[in-house]
Amino acid sequence: METEKANKKPVFSFLVMVLAVVVFAAVGSHLFKSRSAGLIGAMAPPIQLNEWITSQPPDLNGRVHVLEFWATWCPPCVQSIPHTIELADKYKDKAVSFIALSVDRSSEPVKKMVKSKGITYHVGMDNGLSEKYSVRSIPSTFIIGRSGQVVWQGHPMKSDFEIAIVNTLNAPPPAAPDTK
C-alpha cells in the first residue's frame, strides 16, 4: 500500500507540472500576441532620430518603410543583416526605405559593424522610439505602408516578411484627403 502511494505521488506531481506549463504557455502566448500585434493597423509613431550612422536620413514621404530594431551584441540581429542587405538592394528602386535603429548604448560599435558588414541601408541610433513601438525583443521589424499605418510586425527572417513587403508595395495608394 505504501509503495502504491509512493508511485502515485511522482505521477501526480508530474501531471501538475505539465498542466502548469501548458497554462503558462497559453497565457504567455496570448500576452505576446496581443503586445506584438498591438500596432498592426495603427498609425506608426514618427521616425525622428538624433543620430544617423549612415550619411543621410531616408526620404520618408510616400514610401513603404521597413523599420528594424536591432543591436550589435544580438546574434540573431547580426545573422539577419545579409538578408536585410539583400532585400534592401532588391527593393531599392521600388519606393521602399530600409531603416535599422540600433538599441546599442554607444554608436561606436554600430559604426564599426555598418562598415565591416557593408550595410547599405539607413542606420540610426534608437532614442526611445523602440518604446513607442512596444519592442519587447530584438530583432523586431515593422513594415509601415504609404499611409503611415503599421501593416506587419515580426522577425526579419520570418517566411512571410518579404511577402508582406510585396503586398504593401502592391496595395493601392492612400486616398487623397477630401478638400471640400
N, C-alpha and C positions, 0 to 999 in steps of 0.2 A: 504494500500500500504506500509506504514512504517513497519507494522507488518510482511508483507511478506519479505521485505528486511532484517529485523532483524532475521527472521527464517533462511534465506539463508546464512547469514554470519557465524554462527557456523558450519553449514554443510560444507561450503566451507573450513573453517579453519581446520576442522577435516579431510577432504579429502587431503588437502595439507600436514598435519602432517603424515597421513598414507602413502602417496606417498614418503615423505622424509624418513620415517623409512624403507620402502621397498628398496629404492635406497641405503641407508647407509648399510643395512643388506647385500644386494647383493655385494656391493663393499668390505665391510669388510670380507665377506666370501671368496671372490676371493683372497684378500690380504693374509688372514690367510692360505688358501690352498697353495698358491704359496710359502709362507715362510716355512710352515711345511713340505711340500713335496720337498723342495729345495735340501735336501741331499740324497733323495732316488736315488739309483744308483751311487752316488758319492763315492769316497774313503773316509772312515771315518778319521777324524783327529786323530792322535795318542793319546793314553791314557797315559799321563805322569803326575804323581802327585808328590807333595812334601810331602803329609801326608796321610798315610793309617791308618785308625782306627782299622781295623782288622789286625791280626798279619802279614799276608803275602799278597803281591800283587798277583793277579791271573796270571796264565800262559796264555799268550796272543797268543801263536803260534798255528796256525792251528785249532783254536776253533771258535765256534759261541759265540758272546758276546751279552749279554743283558745289556745295559747301561742305568741307570735311574738317572735323576737329580731330587733331592727332597730336603726337609728341615724339620726340627723337628717342626717348627711352622705352617706347612701347613697341615690342617686336611685331605684333600684327599690323601696326601702323606702318612700320618700315617695310614689311613684306608687301603691303598693298601699293607702295609707291610706283613700282614699274607698271602695274596695271593702270593706275591713275594717269601716269605719263602717256601710256598707250591710248587711253580714251581721250585725254586732252588733245593729243595730236590728231586723233581720228576725227574729232568734232570741232577742231579749231576754226573751220570755215562755216560752221553751222549755227552761229549765234549762241554758243554755249560758253560760259565763263567757268573755269575750274578754279576754285579758291580753297586753299588749305590754311587753316588757322591753328597754329601751334599753341598748346597749353603749357609748353615749357616755361620755366621761370625766367630764363635768360634767352636772348636771341642769338647768342654766340654759337651754341650747338646747332641751332636751326640753320644759321648761315652756312656752317660747315657742311651740314647734310644736304642742303639745297645744291651746293657746289659738287660734293662728292657723288651724289645720286643723279646729277644732271636734271634736276626738276625744272620743267619748262612752264608750268602753270603758276598762277599767282599764289604767293605765300605771305602770310602776315602773322602777327602775334595776337593771340586772343587777349582781349582786355575786358573780359566779363561777358562777352557775347555767348559763350558756352552756357552760362547760367540762364540767359534769356531763351535759349533753345532747349533748356532742360536736359543737357547732355549728362548722362549717367555713366557712360563708358566710352572708351576710345578704341579704335577709330569709330566715329559716328558721322554719317554722311546724310545730307539733306539735299533734295532736289527742289528748287524753287522755280515755279513756272513764270512765264512772262507777266502774268497778272500780279505776281508777288506772293502767291499762295504756296505753302509747302505742299508738295504733291507726293513725296516719297521720303522715307527715313529708314536708315538701316546701316549695315556693314558694307563697305565698298566692294567686298569680294562676293556678296550675295549674287546668286544667279539672275535675279530679276533687276539688278541695278542698271545695266546697260539698256535693258528693255524699257525701264522707266524713263531713261533719258530720251530714247527714241519716241516713246509715247508722248512725252512732254513737248518735244520738238514738233510733233505732228498735230498737237492739239490746236484748235482754232485760236487765233489771237484774241486777246480780251476785247470785249466790245468797248467802243469809244463812249465816254460819258455823254449822257443826254444834255445838250446845252439849251434846251427850250425853257 
